[in-house]
Amino acid sequence: MNFISKKVLPLVALGASAVMFAAPAQALDIKQDQINKCVKGAVDYKVADNATAKKLCSCTVDVRSKMTLGQMWEIESYAQSGKDPATLPYAKTMQNSLQQCTKGLKLNPPQKPGK
């Protein structure tokens, strides 16, 4: 699934960076907050219905939560230097895990949210 490597992987690094700077008072349960934001995005962009989005997002957030700070920095460094982070061994493993999150789920191409 090329979509995963070109769209999801770069977003994973950015999302992980954003979580690091969340104010502690606002982030009582960062993992659940990330799942909720993911579900909202998946539903808003008509990628999946709510139940499917919850399954997908719970799995993908779980995969992302296992990324170490050093791995995140390595991915960001590769991206900023113009290298493809998908070539990193950890990124390949993570991509495989993310692809497993989509197994058996009916997912649609993203569509622009309606107003």
N, C-alpha and C positions, 0 to 999 in steps of 0.2 A: 504494500500500500504506500505509494509515493506520497499521498496526502499526509500521512503520518510524519514522514521524514522532513518534508518541505514546510508543512504548516504547524504541526503540533510540537515538534522538537524545539524549534526556536522559541516558541511561546512558553515552553516549559521553563527555559532559563530565565526569561523575563518575568514570568509569574513567580518563580522562586525568589528572584531579587526583590520583587514588590513585597512579598511576605516578610522579608527580613526587616523592612522599614515600617511595618505596621505598628501603630502605637499600641503598647500593651493593654491599655484600657479598652481599646476597640477590638482587640483580638483575643477574646476569651477562649474560643475554639477555632483556631486558624484553619485546621484541616476541614472542619464542617463548613466554615465560611467559604473556603475554596470550592468545596463540592457544590454548595448552594449557588455560587457565582457561575460555575461551570454548567449546572443544570439550567439556570436562567438563560445563559448564552445559547445552549443547545436547543432549547425550546424556542427562544426568540428568533433564532436563525433557521428554525424548522428542520434541524438535523435529526431530531428525535422527539417522540412524545415524552411526557414527564417521567413515566415509569422507566422507559428505556434510558433516558438521560441520566436518571439517578444511578442506574447500574453502571453505565459508561463512566460517569464522572467519579463515582466512588472508586472504581478500579483505577482510573488514570491518576487521580489524586493520590491514591495509595502507592502507585508506582513512583510518582514524582516525590513523594515524601521520603522515599528511601535514598534519594540522591544526596550525597554528601556535599558540604560546602566547597570542598576542593574540586569535586566533579563539576559542580555548577560553574565555578570560576574557570575551569579548563574549557568548558563548552562556550562560555562567554568570550574567553580569550581567542578561541578559534574563530568564532563568529566575527569578532571585532577586527581580526587580522585578515579577514577575507577567506579563511579556510572553511571547509565544510565540516561542521561539528558532527555530522552523521558518520564521519569516518573514524571517530574515536571509538575504541573498544567498548567503553561504558555506554556510549550513545547507541551503539548497535544492539547491545543487550537491552537497553531501555526501550528502544524502538520495537524489538521483538515482544517485550512485555506489554507495550501499549497496543500492539496489534492483537495480542491475546484478549485485551479488554474489549475489542470490537467483535470477537467471535460470537456468532449466533444472534447478533443484534441487527435490527433493521435500521440502517442509518441513511439519511438523505444528504445530497450535496447541500451546503449552506445556501440559504436564500436571504436576500435583504429583508429585514424585518418590516412588516407593514406598519403604517402610522396610525 
